[in-house]
C-alpha cells in the first residue's frame, strides 16, 4: 500500500511539474514577445531607420523617373524614325536622294571591300 501511494504521489508530482513547465514556457514566450516588440518600437523611432526609409523612398521616386525617361526616349525615337521615313519618301518622289547615317535604308550593308552596297 505504501508503494502504491508513493507511485500515485509521484505521478501527481510529475503532472504538476509538467503543468508548471508549460506555464513557465508560455510566460517566457510572452516575455520574449514583449521584449521583441519593445526593441522593434525603439528601433522604428531611431534616426538611422528614418534615414533608411527616406533613402528608400527617394530610390523609388528616381526609379519611377528613370522609367518615365526611358519611355519618353523610346517615344521620341519612334517619332524620329517616322519623320525620317516621311523625309525619305519626299526625297524619293523628288528624284533626289542623299544618304546620311540616319537615312540609310535597312538593306544597306558594308561589303568586305569597305564599300557601301545599297539593295533596291
PyMOL commands that set and color helices and strands:
alter all, ss='L'
color gray80, all
select helices_A, chain A and resi 2-44+47-94
alter helices_A, ss='H'
color red, helices_A
select strands_A, chain A and resi 109-110+116-117
alter strands_A, ss='S'
color yellow, strands_A
deselect
rebuild
show_as cartoon
